[in-house]
Amino acid sequence: MSIRIASLQRYPVKGLSPEPLTQAVLTKGDYFPGDRLFAIENGPAGFDPDSPQHQPKIKFLMLMRNESLARLKTRYLDSITTLFIEQGGREVARGDLSTREGRLAIEAYFRRFMPKELRGPPKVLTAPNGFRFTDSRRGFVSLINLASVRELEARIGAPVDPLRFRGNVHLEGLAPFAEFDLVGQVLTTTSGTRLKVTKRIERCAATNVDPDTGIRDLEIPKSLMKAYGHFDCGIYAEVLQGGTLETGDDLEAEQGALAL
């Protein structure tokens, strides 16, 4: 069995809901397209768009601390640079994030939605070119092995939605946790896209939150440590050669055999 792309998703706003994709056009040296373009500052974070520096995620609204965010369903339309927010099945806010008025509308919503969780005025931040609000400084593309999630699910004895891990690419065809053997290797597609796997992803308490209900109902990092002696699930990769990824595409490791 080959490694296959089971699904693709992006997270336009850090901490908010995923958007499923059928394909993604990757560019050499760049981040996953449309991913972590925005973040919502939880009180002044000292972020300077003219000299962007990686900031700890604690400075932004995020699921590790703000699980209520998972109750919101959001979508971002690139063509009109507008974010739509739904709560309980109805639209509660929208704003063109390229305009001051649009950002103010989104900020006003979060002041109403979670006043007790704010350390200061919420502020929509836009990533300058060449920068993204990823958890890792070099978290260009994140990949999740669905077999690892199923194995963890069996250990826990409860359903584990792979979206808890907020990855860009879900993979089928690998043995559980065989993705760790890919670190240092290059994955290629038939279209010529090349991804160099750089490191394992250490999981935080954000994974404890059910992505549908917003309830903190599992202890994922603790369960990983108890079962496997580490906190890791998933891998990061850098784009060595651009191209299109599509759901159903096969990936092949350039070096050696893998546990499939």
C-alpha positions as CSV (number, residue, x, y, z in Angstrom):
1,M,0.0,0.0,0.0
2,S,1.3,3.5,-0.8
3,I,1.0,6.6,1.3
4,R,-2.1,8.5,0.2
5,I,-3.5,11.9,0.9
6,A,-6.8,11.3,2.6
7,S,-7.7,14.9,3.1
8,L,-6.4,18.5,3.1
9,Q,-7.4,21.4,5.3
10,R,-6.2,24.9,6.1
11,Y,-6.7,27.1,9.2
12,P,-6.9,30.7,7.9
13,V,-7.2,32.1,11.4
14,K,-5.1,30.7,14.2
15,G,-7.3,28.9,16.8
16,L,-10.4,29.0,14.6
17,S,-12.1,26.2,12.6
18,P,-10.6,24.2,9.7
19,E,-11.6,24.6,6.0
20,P,-11.5,21.4,3.9
21,L,-9.7,21.6,0.5
22,T,-9.7,19.3,-2.5
23,Q,-6.3,20.6,-3.6
24,A,-3.5,23.0,-2.5
25,V,-0.9,24.6,-4.6
26,L,2.4,24.6,-2.7
27,T,5.3,27.0,-3.4
28,K,9.0,26.2,-2.8
29,G,10.1,27.5,0.7
30,D,6.6,28.7,1.5
31,Y,3.9,27.8,4.0
32,F,0.8,25.7,3.3
33,P,-1.5,28.0,1.2
34,G,-4.0,30.1,3.1
35,D,-2.9,28.7,6.5
36,R,-2.5,30.7,9.7
37,L,-2.8,34.0,7.8
38,F,-4.4,35.7,10.7
39,A,-4.3,35.6,14.5
40,I,-6.3,37.3,17.2
41,E,-4.1,39.0,19.7
42,N,-5.3,38.5,23.3
43,G,-4.2,41.8,24.7
44,P,-1.0,43.6,23.5
45,A,1.5,41.0,22.3
46,G,4.2,43.3,20.9
47,F,3.9,41.9,17.4
48,D,5.5,44.2,14.8
49,P,4.3,43.5,11.3
50,D,7.3,45.5,9.9
51,S,9.7,43.1,11.7
52,P,7.7,40.0,12.4
53,Q,9.0,37.6,15.0
54,H,7.6,34.3,16.1
55,Q,5.5,34.7,19.2
56,P,4.4,32.2,21.8
57,K,0.8,31.0,21.0
58,I,-0.2,32.0,24.5
59,K,-0.3,35.6,23.3
60,F,-3.2,34.8,20.9
61,L,-6.7,33.4,21.3
62,M,-6.1,29.6,20.9
63,L,-7.7,26.3,21.8
64,M,-5.1,25.4,24.4
65,R,-6.6,28.0,26.7
66,N,-9.8,29.1,24.9
67,E,-11.7,26.0,24.2
68,S,-14.9,28.0,23.6
69,L,-13.4,28.9,20.1
70,A,-14.3,25.4,18.9
71,R,-18.0,26.2,19.2
72,L,-17.5,28.7,16.4
73,K,-17.6,27.7,12.7
74,T,-15.6,30.1,10.5
75,R,-14.8,30.4,6.9
76,Y,-12.5,32.9,5.1
77,L,-13.2,33.9,1.5
78,D,-9.9,34.9,-0.1
79,S,-11.6,36.6,-3.1
80,I,-13.2,39.2,-0.8
81,T,-10.8,38.9,2.1
82,T,-13.7,38.4,4.4
83,L,-14.1,36.2,7.6
84,F,-17.6,34.8,8.4
85,I,-18.3,33.5,11.9
86,E,-21.3,31.2,12.8
87,Q,-22.4,30.2,16.3
88,G,-25.2,27.8,16.9
89,G,-25.9,27.5,13.1
90,R,-26.4,31.2,12.5
91,E,-24.0,34.0,11.3
92,V,-23.0,36.2,14.2
93,A,-20.2,38.3,12.6
94,R,-18.4,39.0,9.4
95,G,-15.6,41.4,8.4
96,D,-13.3,42.2,5.5
97,L,-10.0,41.6,7.2
98,S,-8.2,43.9,4.7
99,T,-10.1,46.9,6.1
100,R,-10.0,48.6,9.5
101,E,-13.8,48.5,9.7
102,G,-13.9,44.8,9.0
103,R,-11.3,44.0,11.6
104,L,-13.1,46.1,14.2
105,A,-16.3,44.1,13.5
106,I,-14.5,40.8,14.2
107,E,-12.8,42.3,17.3
108,A,-16.1,43.6,18.6
109,Y,-17.6,40.1,18.3
110,F,-14.8,38.5,20.4
111,R,-15.2,41.1,23.1
112,R,-18.9,40.0,23.3
113,F,-18.2,36.3,23.0
114,M,-15.5,35.7,25.5
115,P,-15.0,38.8,27.7
116,K,-13.7,36.9,30.8
117,E,-11.0,35.2,28.7
118,L,-9.5,38.5,27.4
119,R,-6.4,40.0,28.9
120,G,-6.9,43.2,26.9
121,P,-8.5,44.3,23.7
122,P,-8.6,41.6,21.0
123,K,-6.9,42.6,17.8
124,V,-6.9,40.9,14.4
125,L,-3.3,40.5,13.2
126,T,-2.4,39.9,9.5
127,A,0.7,37.9,8.7
128,P,3.1,39.9,6.5
129,N,4.6,38.2,3.4
130,G,6.9,35.3,4.3
131,F,5.4,34.9,7.8
132,R,2.6,32.9,9.4
133,F,1.2,32.5,12.8
134,T,2.2,28.8,13.2
135,D,3.0,27.2,16.5
136,S,6.5,26.2,15.2
137,R,8.9,28.7,13.6
138,R,9.4,26.2,10.8
139,G,6.0,24.6,10.7
140,F,5.5,25.0,7.0
141,V,3.3,22.0,6.3
142,S,1.9,19.7,9.0
143,L,1.0,16.0,8.2
144,I,-1.0,13.6,10.4
145,N,-1.0,9.8,10.0
146,L,-4.5,8.7,10.5
147,A,-3.4,5.2,11.5
148,S,-1.6,6.8,14.5
149,V,-4.8,8.5,15.5
150,R,-6.7,5.2,15.3
151,E,-4.1,3.5,17.3
152,L,-4.3,6.2,20.0
153,E,-8.1,6.0,19.9
154,A,-7.9,2.2,20.6
155,R,-5.5,2.9,23.6
156,I,-7.8,5.6,25.0
157,G,-11.0,3.7,24.4
158,A,-12.8,6.7,23.0
159,P,-13.2,8.3,19.6
160,V,-10.4,10.7,18.6
161,D,-11.3,13.1,15.8
162,P,-8.1,13.7,13.7
163,L,-9.0,17.3,13.4
164,R,-7.9,17.7,17.1
165,F,-4.4,17.8,15.7
166,R,-5.1,20.7,13.3
167,G,-2.9,19.3,10.5
168,N,-2.9,20.4,6.9
169,V,-2.5,16.9,5.3
170,H,-4.0,13.7,6.6
171,L,-2.3,10.5,5.4
172,E,-3.4,6.9,4.9
173,G,-1.2,3.9,4.2
174,L,1.4,4.2,6.9
175,A,1.6,1.9,10.0
176,P,0.8,3.6,13.3
177,F,3.5,6.2,14.1
178,A,5.6,5.1,11.1
179,E,5.6,8.8,10.1
180,F,8.3,9.4,12.6
181,D,10.6,7.2,10.4
182,L,10.1,9.8,7.7
183,V,12.0,12.6,9.5
184,G,14.9,13.6,7.3
185,Q,13.4,12.0,4.3
186,V,11.8,13.6,1.2
187,L,8.3,12.8,0.1
188,T,7.4,13.2,-3.6
189,T,4.2,13.2,-5.6
190,T,3.6,12.1,-9.2
191,S,3.2,15.8,-10.0
192,G,6.8,16.5,-8.7
193,T,6.0,18.2,-5.4
194,R,8.8,17.4,-2.9
195,L,8.4,17.7,0.9
196,K,11.3,17.3,3.3
197,V,10.1,16.0,6.6
198,T,11.9,18.1,9.3
199,K,10.6,17.0,12.7
200,R,7.9,15.4,14.9
201,I,5.1,17.5,16.3
202,E,4.9,17.7,20.0
203,R,1.2,18.0,21.1
204,C,-0.2,20.4,23.6
205,A,-3.5,20.7,25.6
206,A,-5.3,22.1,22.5
207,T,-5.8,18.5,21.4
208,N,-7.8,17.8,24.5
209,V,-10.7,19.9,23.1
210,D,-13.4,18.3,20.9
211,P,-13.3,20.3,17.7
212,D,-17.1,20.1,17.3
213,T,-18.4,20.7,20.8
214,G,-15.6,22.8,22.4
215,I,-15.6,20.5,25.4
216,R,-12.3,19.6,27.0
217,D,-13.1,15.9,27.2
218,L,-9.8,14.0,26.6
219,E,-6.2,14.2,27.8
220,I,-4.3,13.6,24.6
221,P,-0.7,14.6,25.6
222,K,-1.0,12.6,28.8
223,S,-2.4,9.6,26.9
224,L,0.4,9.8,24.4
225,M,3.0,9.8,27.1
226,K,1.4,7.0,29.0
227,A,1.0,4.8,25.9
228,Y,4.2,5.6,24.0
229,G,6.5,7.6,26.2
230,H,6.3,10.8,24.2
231,F,3.9,13.7,23.4
232,D,4.3,13.5,19.6
233,C,1.7,12.9,16.9
234,G,2.3,14.1,13.3
235,I,5.2,15.6,11.4
236,Y,6.3,19.0,9.9
237,A,7.7,19.3,6.4
238,E,9.3,22.0,4.3
239,V,8.5,22.5,0.6
240,L,11.6,21.7,-1.5
241,Q,9.7,21.8,-4.8
242,G,6.3,23.3,-5.4
243,G,3.4,21.7,-7.0
244,T,-0.2,20.7,-6.5
245,L,-1.4,18.4,-3.7
246,E,-4.8,16.7,-4.2
247,T,-6.9,14.5,-2.1
248,G,-6.2,10.9,-3.3
249,D,-2.6,11.7,-4.4
250,D,0.1,9.2,-3.6
251,L,3.3,10.1,-1.8
252,E,6.5,8.2,-2.0
253,A,9.6,8.4,0.2
254,E,12.8,8.9,-1.9
255,Q,14.9,6.8,0.5
256,G,14.4,3.3,1.7
257,A,11.3,1.3,2.6
258,L,8.7,2.3,5.2
259,A,6.3,0.4,7.3
260,L,3.1,0.5,5.3
